[in-house]
Amino acid sequence: MIALWLAVGLVLVPVVASAQSPTMDRKWVKDVLQSDMADIELGTLASGKASSDAVKQFGKRTAEEHARISEELKKLAQGKGIQPPDGLDQPHRWLRDTLGKRAGAAFDALYVSEMVKDHRKDVMTFDHAARKAQDPAVKAFAAKTLPALKEHLRLAQDLRAQLARR
């Protein structure tokens, strides 16, 4: 990690430069694999459980597209010796379990709200990686995938607006 030193009073404070380190690139890959796993599982759940056909279709589409994204990223990770996660982390398990207990409009509203938050975060992190990743393969993957994630975010926001009008 590149650090610059800033003198504050008589104390030298490290200031981290904005570029990601190779360690941060590896963490980013693992985090994206975890997020994709959740998007696949939650999208599959929504495609079967949502009450709105539009939410079902969104869940199906995002599950399929995140499965393709994940397969490509797993190949990249394997080439770099990065072990993909073997299951959902606790926050994603909690969300899956909470959604599993919901039905009808309550399920649709929570799922779509979470997908807006999730894809907003995805767009930010992919944009950052596309600009700042040190590993050229990570940078290229992030840049190539970013448009699909922006589209998912737009669709989720549109769905949220549709559901609010009901």
C-alpha positions in Angstrom: 0.0 0.0 0.0 1.4 3.4 -0.9 1.4 5.8 2.0 2.3 9.5 2.1 3.2 11.2 5.3 1.3 14.2 6.5 2.7 16.4 9.3 -0.1 17.2 11.8 1.4 19.3 14.6 4.6 17.4 15.4 3.2 14.0 14.7 3.7 12.3 11.3 0.4 10.6 10.1 0.3 8.2 7.2 -2.1 9.1 4.5 -3.1 6.2 2.2 -3.0 6.9 -1.5 -6.2 6.2 -3.5 -4.9 3.2 -5.5 -5.8 -0.3 -4.3 -3.1 -2.6 -3.2 -2.8 -6.2 -4.6 -4.1 -7.4 -1.2 -7.1 -5.1 -1.6 -7.7 -6.6 -5.1 -7.7 -10.1 -3.6 -10.1 -9.0 -0.9 -12.3 -7.4 -3.6 -12.5 -10.6 -5.6 -13.5 -12.6 -2.5 -16.1 -10.0 -1.5 -17.6 -9.9 -5.0 -17.8 -13.7 -5.1 -19.6 -13.6 -1.8 -22.0 -10.9 -3.0 -22.7 -12.9 -6.3 -23.4 -16.0 -4.3 -26.0 -14.0 -2.3 -27.5 -12.4 -5.5 -27.9 -15.8 -7.1 -29.5 -17.4 -4.0 -31.8 -14.4 -3.3 -32.7 -14.0 -7.0 -33.6 -17.7 -7.2 -35.7 -17.3 -4.1 -37.5 -14.2 -5.5 -38.1 -16.0 -8.9 -40.2 -18.5 -7.1 -41.6 -16.6 -4.1 -42.3 -13.1 -5.2 -46.0 -12.1 -5.7 -45.2 -9.7 -8.5 -44.4 -11.1 -11.9 -42.0 -8.2 -12.5 -40.1 -9.0 -9.2 -40.0 -12.7 -10.2 -38.5 -11.8 -13.6 -36.0 -9.5 -12.0 -35.0 -12.2 -9.5 -34.6 -14.7 -12.3 -32.6 -12.3 -14.5 -30.2 -11.2 -11.8 -29.7 -14.8 -10.6 -28.7 -15.9 -14.1 -26.5 -12.9 -14.8 -24.8 -13.1 -11.5 -24.2 -16.8 -12.0 -22.4 -16.0 -15.3 -20.4 -13.1 -13.6 -19.5 -15.4 -10.8 -18.2 -18.2 -13.1 -16.0 -15.8 -14.9 -14.7 -14.3 -11.6 -14.1 -17.8 -10.2 -11.8 -18.6 -13.2 -9.9 -15.3 -12.6 -9.7 -16.1 -8.8 -8.5 -19.7 -9.5 -5.7 -18.3 -11.7 -4.6 -16.1 -8.8 -4.9 -18.7 -6.1 -7.9 -17.1 -4.5 -10.2 -19.5 -2.8 -13.9 -18.6 -3.3 -16.2 -18.6 -0.3 -17.9 -21.9 0.4 -21.2 -20.5 1.6 -23.1 -17.3 2.5 -21.7 -15.1 5.2 -23.8 -14.3 8.2 -25.4 -11.0 6.9 -26.5 -12.7 3.7 -27.8 -15.8 5.6 -29.8 -13.5 7.8 -31.3 -11.7 4.8 -32.2 -15.0 3.0 -33.8 -16.3 6.2 -35.7 -13.1 6.8 -37.0 -13.1 3.2 -37.9 -16.7 3.5 -40.3 -15.8 6.3 -42.0 -13.0 4.2 -44.8 -13.5 1.7 -46.7 -11.4 -0.8 -46.1 -7.6 -1.0 -43.9 -7.7 2.1 -41.5 -10.1 0.4 -41.5 -8.1 -2.8 -40.8 -4.8 -1.0 -38.0 -6.1 1.2 -36.3 -8.0 -1.7 -36.4 -5.0 -4.0 -35.3 -2.6 -1.3 -32.3 -4.9 -0.6 -31.5 -5.2 -4.3 -31.4 -1.4 -4.7 -29.0 -1.1 -1.7 -26.9 -4.1 -2.9 -26.5 -2.9 -6.5 -25.9 0.6 -5.4 -22.9 -0.7 -3.4 -21.9 -3.0 -6.3 -21.8 -0.1 -8.7 -19.6 1.9 -6.4 -17.2 -0.9 -5.7 -16.9 -2.0 -9.3 -16.4 1.6 -10.4 -13.6 2.0 -7.9 -12.0 -1.3 -8.9 -12.3 -0.4 -12.6 -10.3 2.8 -11.9 -8.0 1.8 -9.0 -7.3 -1.9 -9.0 -3.6 -2.8 -9.3 -4.2 -6.1 -11.0 -4.9 -5.6 -14.7 -7.3 -8.6 -14.8 -9.3 -7.4 -11.8 -9.4 -3.9 -13.3 -10.6 -5.2 -16.7 -13.2 -7.6 -15.1 -14.6 -4.7 -13.0 -14.8 -2.4 -16.0 -16.5 -5.0 -18.2 -19.1 -6.0 -15.6 -20.0 -2.5 -14.4 -22.6 -1.8 -17.2 -24.6 -4.9 -16.2 -24.6 -3.9 -12.6 -25.7 -0.4 -13.5 -28.6 -1.9 -15.4 -29.5 -4.1 -12.4 -29.5 -1.0 -10.2 -31.8 0.8 -12.7 -34.2 -2.1 -12.9 -34.3 -2.5 -9.1 -35.0 1.3 -8.7 -37.8 1.1 -11.3 -39.3 -1.9 -9.5 -39.2 -0.1 -6.2 -41.0 2.9 -7.8 -43.6 0.5 -9.3 -44.2 -1.2 -5.9 -44.5 2.2 -4.2 -47.4 3.1 -6.6 -49.5 0.1 -5.6 
